[in-house]
Amino acid sequence: MIFLFKIGFLEIGFKDILDILLVSVLLTQVYKLMRGSVAIKVFVGFLLLYLLYLVVNALQMELLSAILGQFMGVGVLAAIILFQQEIRKFLLLLGRTNIFEEGKLIKNIRFWSQNNRNQRFSITSIIEAVKSLAGSGTGALMVLSDNSPLKFYAESGDEVDSLLSKRLLLAIFNKYSPLHDGAVLIYKNRIVAARCILPVTEQEPGAQYGLRHRAGLGMSENTETLVIVVSEETGQISTMQNGNINHNISAQELRKQINEYLNEPKYIKKEKREVEKAEIIPEIKEEMV
């Protein structure tokens, strides 16, 4: 092994640095794949438990080390059971990987650089599209995310990967369009996917709410997103965030909520999410006539 430098009693070589870099890349890719889903919290919990086991083992705390060792012994089997869907999607993603094909590498580098730019939502496009859909009584379900492309949920639908525009949203939710049945995922001013399946809430929000509202509420419970629903029956606009429903809002109120969602710091969103999820049954606002 090629020796590079020494830290205390540790001799660091080229192979050690390469090993650390590869593990870092692997953990980063796993985090990106799970980001936006509940599985990321379970993954972080497993990781913290394993780090605690290493510390306890290094300190030679035999009793605690033996207890944690029992968990580590069945950790692989437990991870396979808990993450069976995520593991399947990860393996499918590896099977489809072809970045080194002709033209693919340059395209992926360009796409990565574009995604890292400070892109903003085209709020006016969303507002105008929602107003048109509500005016014509066309049902719609949109999920806005400013911190995750929501790959797990995008996999359940059809990839679009297009710039956000009013005309495209209207075309997708047209009742004669094959993409209208399901949710549209919007991330950083791009429509990621359409016809996506969302998790339905286990709450009972009320008889006046249909399947779109229940799916939107379930999505807001599981992710840090802002969900917009246009009712097909009444044409009313609703938003869901952190398991709460704002029903029958105006276009001005919708614009205000989108701006608050986009401009609100991430740590405040997380604190609000934890506080509101601690409630057993979130308060459902009464329908406005």
Summary of the structure (lengths in Angstrom):
residues: 289
radius of gyration: 22.7
end to end distance: 74.9
largest distance: 74.9
contacts: 811
relative contact order: 0.09
helix: 51%
strand: 17%
